[in-house]
Amino acid sequence: MKDLFSKLPDVKIKTALILFVTSLIFLAIATSLKPQKHYSSGFDNFENSIPKEFGDWKEAPQLTPQVSLVSDTKSLQNQIYDDVIMRTYVNKDGAKIMLALAYVKEQRQDVKVHQPEICYPAQGFQMLSSKVSVFNMPVSSSPVVGKRQVYSGSSHQEAVSYWIRVADETLLTGIQMRLKIIEDGLFKGRLDDGVLVRVSSITNNESDVSKFYQLHDQFLSELTATVEGKFPGLLVPSASKT
């Protein structure tokens, strides 16, 4: 390229060409650093993607209002999330589970998915216990890491199980999520999506909590197996989407 420029008679033309080539180089670098694609599974929306009946479960009337998916009850969920669904399911034994899903198409440095330990206390609940848990979801391509929690409110207690998927991983903290988003944007050219998967059961007896957690695992295993068959990578990490 140096020989090419040396043969040009006009200094202005040489300068213009050098600037032009330099601009192309910087443009290529900027383009490579700019995220170009989503990790999203291409599903339509939760209402159409999440079945109202699967396995031993079917949708039931939601008699108890669920805890909001935002920390500020005055905020509108659709201002934060691209899609939200809240349902109650019941099995043949009459056991009820409340399901809440929140989806964000583009997770940026300001992580949009709110963790229950932020939302529940903001709405008057006190956290009684919290522990990290690995959920056995056979359809996931990597371990599904989340939390088991118990909250106490003015009228009832709730046993809560949840995880947050960011692209092809499940993460526990806001710092982990930010680092994941930055890393995938810089080195993989990807705008990550994110989803909160939360299930909860009303309990007023501490001795029943472990029983509800087992019920949560059964519910989530059947739910993910059903949903991931059509929309891989929506609720849990999927090898086909990495």
C-alpha positions, 0 to 999 in steps of 0.5 A: 500500500505504501508503494501505491501511495508513493506513485501518486503525483498529488499530495492531496490525493495521497492524503485523501486516500490514506484518510479513506483507508484509515476510516475503513479500518476504524469502521471495520473495528467499530462494526466488529465491536457493535453487537449484531444479533440477539440470542433470543429464540424467536418466539412470538410471545408468552401468551402463545408460547407458554401452554395453559395445560401440560403434563399434570398441570393446567391453568386455574383462576388466579385468586391471589394477586402475584407480587409484581415483577418490578421493584416500584409498584408505581412503574409499569411492567411493560415499560421495563420488559418486552413481555410478561406473563403471570398465571396460576396452575393446579394439578390433579391433587389440587396443588397450586403454583404461581408462575411469573415470566419476564422477558427482555430482548436486549440486556444492556449494562443497565440490567433490566430483569429484576430479582425477587429479592428486590421486588418482594421487599419493595412490596412489603414482604420480608425475606426469611431465607435465601439459598443458592440452588441448582435446578435439575432441568434435563433440557438445559445445555448447562447447569441452571443456577438460581435461588430458593427463598421464603418471604413473609407478607401481611397476609401469607408466606410464599415459597419462591424458586427462580432463576435468571437466564442471560443468553446461554447462562443462568446468573445470580447477581447484577454484577455477573449479568453486567459482565456477561452482557459486556463480554458477549457484546465485545467478543461475540458481537451479540446483544443478549436477551434475558428472562426471569423464571419464577414460581411460588406457592403460598405456605403458612407452615415452615415445615411445608416449604421443602415439599413446595420446592419439590413441587416446584422442581416437578412443575419446572421440569415439565414446563421447560421440557414442553416449552423448549421443544418448540422454543429452545433457549427460551427458559433455559440455556440451549446448546443450539443457541450458543 
